[in-house]
Amino acid sequence: MSNEIHNESIIAKIKSSLPQKEPVPRAVLPEQKPDTFEHSQKAKNYDDEMSGMQFKTVKIEFYPEDVEKMKNMTHKEKMDYIKKLRQENRYIEVNND
């Protein structure tokens, strides 16, 4: 019990020796408006621009010697190597037909 009282008095002394912080006045926030969805106007423009575009996915396979090389690479090295292979068109397109 005496240890608890002693500890409390030490804590009180430490707290009183610390500089007292003055409360910082909080900034007044502007009044909130209801959602206006300003971004939706831009999205409509993009939708119009993109409406005529068509995309096609194609599965690709890399050559066996490149796959062997990638087995000993870290993830980052592998992603960089795949990027290089794709830029150099060193892959085979696989038909799903």
N, C-alpha and C positions, 0 to 999 in steps of 0.2 A: 504493500500500500504506500509506503513512504517513497518507493521508487517511482510510482505513478505520479505522486504529488511533485516530486523533484523534476521528473520529465516534463510535466505540465508547466512548471515555472520556467524551465529552460526554454521551452517552446514559446511561452509568452514573452520572454526577454528577447528572443530572436525576432519574433514578429514585430515587437515594438521598435527594434533597432533598424528594421528595414524601412526604406523611404516609403511614405504613403503615396499611393497613386491617386491622382485626382480623376474623377470620372470624366471620360471623354464624351463630349456631346455627340450624339448620333446625328448623322445627316438625315435630312428630311427627304424621303423618297417621293418621286413624282406620283401623282395619282395614276393608278393603273387603268388602262383602257381595256375594253373587251378585245378579244383576239380579232385582228384585222386581216390576217392571212395575206400580208403583203407579198410574201414569197410565192404565193399561188399564182400571182400574175406572171412572174418570171417563169414559173413551171409551165404555164399555158403556152408561152412563147416557145420554150424548148420542145414541148409536145408537138407543136405545129411543125417545127423544124425537123423533128425526128420521125414524124409520121410516115414518111416515104421510105425510110431506111429499112432494109431487110438484113438480118444476120444469119449466118450459117455456121454451125459448129462442126468441126472435123476432128476426129480422134487421130492422134499421131503416136508413132512408136519411134524410139531412137534405135540406132544401130547397136548390135550386141557388144561391139568393142567399146562404145561410149557408155553403155549401161555398166559394163565391167569396171570402167574407170571410176564411175560415180559411186560404186559400192564402198570405196575407201575414203570418200570425201565427207567433210562436215556438211551440215544442212546448208549453210550460207554458200560454201564452195559449190555445192551441187546446184543450187538455184542460179548462181552466176554462170555455171557451165551450161545449164539448160538454156539460159537466155542466149548465150553465145551460139549454141547449136541451132536454136530457132532463127537467129539472125542470119546464120550461114546456110539455112535450109538443109541442115544435115539430119533429116528425119524422113519417115515414111508415113504418108497419109493412109489410114486404115478405113476401108469402106465397110459400112454396116449393112450393106445390101444382102 
